Structure formats: structure tokens, C-alpha cells
């Protein structure tokens, strides 16, 4: 999730765990700080653009390492505030803040390596967009209310209510995703499309409009479904996955990393002799958040030369305003084609 959501979640968890045992501002401050710490790994240069992507949300988001780090961080907080008697409570607060950060990230589609060092599998439910105001707002209101009313019962109730509402919203996203997945499977089958993989994720900033991607070997199909759409039908646009480009580059490390990290939801394309691989999970055709030039065509016009250092070429829609307007109208059930 975005930094503001993680800061708000961390502060809310900190206040909920510490309660009346310390000043609300201390619990909120350190909760917010610890809620931000795991994402500082984004500032570490892992060597190239692909590594920076696949090694984000790695060790700093692993539940094992977070469990080991929590007592160390808590000891520093307790010593700083002269409250050694509260050390066990600070350990619980810090641990819960770190763990909820990682688990919330795992609800997005990006991929969070929760099980390191035992497994590097990138977990990603994909039931909430990385920025969703309806998730963040209850947390912010609850924390601000707690800060304003200090540590009285009303303040703590507001904070708890914010946590409950945000958690309910997460559960709602899972249910909505399950519902759209069923509709998508039925629509694909009706059109004779046999999906090898199926991705269902929310469109930006909401949980009403959903994006569906189905891969079929050498192609993929993209469609959109609003919870306000009528009927059971869905329209899908078909695009080439570039299987002929993948085969000679499958062993090239950047290509293999993106293919594995995306769970096979990738596509390759060539433009003016440059070969790129795109992660199909984030963005929409033809604009993807994570795309990398990984090879170039040799002078003979036949040979593909892998690049030792992949170049990031991920892009945003050329007209963000028009895209946001389309999302709003499409979410309300208007049968509009996506901007390309």
C-alpha cells in the first residue's frame, strides 16, 4: 500500500495496543514510524531496475525478520522514553505494526515475500489497489480523533472503529474479487477462451471497477467489469504476449526474474529493435507500471542481444485526467471502451 496508508495503519495499531499505558502521541508517533520502516528498502539500489522491483518487499517485509527486529526497536523506544516497564507492551505494538504492514501489502497484487528466508514466493491477493482512499480514511479519522481527545474512552473507541472499518473494507474487497472472478470465468467460457491464468484486480482508487486478465499461451485477454454492470457478459480485447521473443531470452536473468515474480503474467514486445518485457498485473494495455527493455536486435536483424542492465520503461497513461474520468464513468456501469 501507499506510504500514507501504512503510516495511518501503524499509528492506529500503536494507539490500539498501547491504549492508556502511554501518551497517545507517543503511541501514534512510533506506530507511524514503524509502519513506514519496511518500505525504506525502496531506497536500496539492488543493482539494476529489475532487481529493484523484485527485491522490494523482501527481507524488510518478511514475518520472520520482523519478529526478530521488533524487540530491538521496542528496546530503543522504551529506553528513549524512560519506560522500561512498558518494554513488553512496546514489543507487542512494534511487532503488530510491522506484521500488519506486510500483511496489508500482501493484499495488493505487487508481491510481498512474507516467508523469507524460508521461501521467496511473492504473495499477492490483489483484492485492493495500492492507493484506496476508502481504506485509508477511516484510519486517519480514528487516529486524529484519538490525538484530539487524548487517552479517554471516546478517543480509543474512535481509533478502534477506524481499524474495524478499514478491516471490513479489506474483507469487502476479497468478496468483490471473488464475485467478479466467477463472472469472468463464465464470460470467458462462453466465448471459448480457455484461460491458463486468470487475474482479477481492482482498477485504480476503487473497489467497484475491476480489471480482468486471462492468458492463453501466446496471447492474453483484457476486460473490465463494474459491480454496477448489468447482465453476465464481458468484453475482452486480445493482445499478443510475444512468445517468439520470450523463447530465446527465457534464460536471461532479468526476463526470468520478471516472469517468475509476475507469476507468469507477463508479455513481451519489440519496438524499433528494442525488446521489452511488461508485468501485466499493474497498469493496463498499453501502459504498464513495470516494463523493462531487456534486449535489442543485432545488426543482422535476426539475433537478439540480451542487455546486461535492463532499462525501466514503465509508463503512466498519456492523459491521466481522461483515464480517471473513464474509471469513474466505467465504474458507474457505462459500457465505455478503455483508453488505449
Buried (B, 14 or more C-beta within 10 A) or exposed (E): BBEBBBBBBBBBBBBBBBBEBBBBBBBBBBBBBBBBBBBEBEEBEBEBBBBBBBBBBBBBBBBEBBEEBBBEBBBEBBEEBEBEEBBEBBBBBBBBBBBBBBBBBBBBBBBBBBBBEEEBBBBBBBBBBBBBEBBBBBBBBBBBBBBEBEBEEEBBBBBBBBBEBBBEBBEBBBEBBEBBBEBBBEBBEEBEBEBEBBBBBBBBBBBBBBBBBBBBEEBBBBBBBBBEBEEEBBBBEEBEBBEEBBEBBEEBBBBEBBBBBBBEBBBBBBEEEBBBBBBBBBBBBEBBBBBBBBBBBEEEEEEBEBBEEBBBBBEEBEEEEEBEEBBBBBBEBEEEEBBE
